[in-house]
Amino acid sequence: MKKASIINLEPSSKIEESEQFLFLSSGRTVTTTQSGSDDLLTIQNQEGSTMVKIRLTDEGSELEVSGAKLALQASEQISINAPNVCIEATDDVNINANKDVNVKGKMIRLN
């Protein structure tokens, strides 16, 4: 008489992680990683430094871009909406406009 195998149908609390790689002809690498319910897409340069990282979580998405330059261009508008916005520069900050520049706030501090 054969014994029946026992199959555990209970959900596992173990977090599964999987990675997939795409090696580009330029030498860059695209990596996708799934850890639990989070997804991560990473692009690395030929030396292995991260250039772009996109993390998708249950709380929302995160985008991180590293490089010598970052340019945003839109035909209509670029909007940033967050409870806090921080811009830091080790050198100059330049703001140029062909029309008015409006700065509104409860308190505006200069220097």
N, C-alpha and C positions, 0 to 999 in steps of 0.2 A: 504494500500500500504506500503510495506517494504522499508526502506531506505538502500541504498547501503553503505557498509563500505568503508572507504577511506584507502588505503594502501600506505604508503610512500615508494617509490622505490629509493629514493635518497640515495647515499652512506652515511653512518654515520661517523661523525668525532670522535665519542666516541671510545676510545681505549678499546677493550675487553681484559680482563685478566682471565685466567683460570689456575687452579692448579690441579695436580693429584698426589697422594701419593702411594708409595709402601713400606710397612713395612716388612723388612727382619727378618728372624728368629733370627738373631744375635742381633737385637735391633736397627740396623741402619735403616735410612729412606732415600728413594730415592724420590725426589720431582721434577716434571717437571712443569714449569710455562711458559705460553705463554702470552706475553704482546705486543700487536700490532704485528709487524713482528719479534720481538725478541723471542727466545726460550732459556730457562735456565734449566739446569739439575743440581741438587744439591744432594750430598750424605752427610748426617749428621751422626755423631756417636751417641751412646746411650745417651750422655749428651746433645745433640743438637748442638755441635760444627761442623762447616762445614769442611769436609775432602776433597771433590772434588767439584769444580764448573766449569761447561762448559756453556759458553754463546755464542749463535749463533746469529749474527746480520747481517744486510745488509752490514756492513763494513768489516765483517770477524768474525772469531771465537776467543774466549779467553779461556784459560785454567788456572785454579788456583788449586794447590794441597797444602794442609796443613797437616803436620804430623811430626813425629819424624825423619823420614828418607825418602829420595827420591832417588831411584836408576834408572838409565837409562842404558840399555844394548842393544847393537846391534852387529850383527856378522860382519858388514862391516864398518859403519860410523855413527856418530852422528853429525849433522850440526846445527848450530845456525846462522840464517841470519836475521839481523835487522839493521836499521840505528844506533841504540845505544844498547849496551849490558852492563849491570851492574851486577857485582857479588859482594855481600857484605857478610862479615863474622864477627861475634863477636869474633871468635877464629881463629885458624890457617887455612890457605889455602895450600893444598898440591897438587902438580902436579907431577905425576910419569909417565915415559915413558921408554920402553925397547929400544927405538931408539932416534933419535934426537928430540929436542923440538925447533921449529921455532917460533920466535916472529917477526912480520913485522909491521911497522907503520911509518908514517911520523915523529913522535916524540915518543920515548919510555921513559917514566919517571919512575924511580925507587926511592922510598922514596921521 
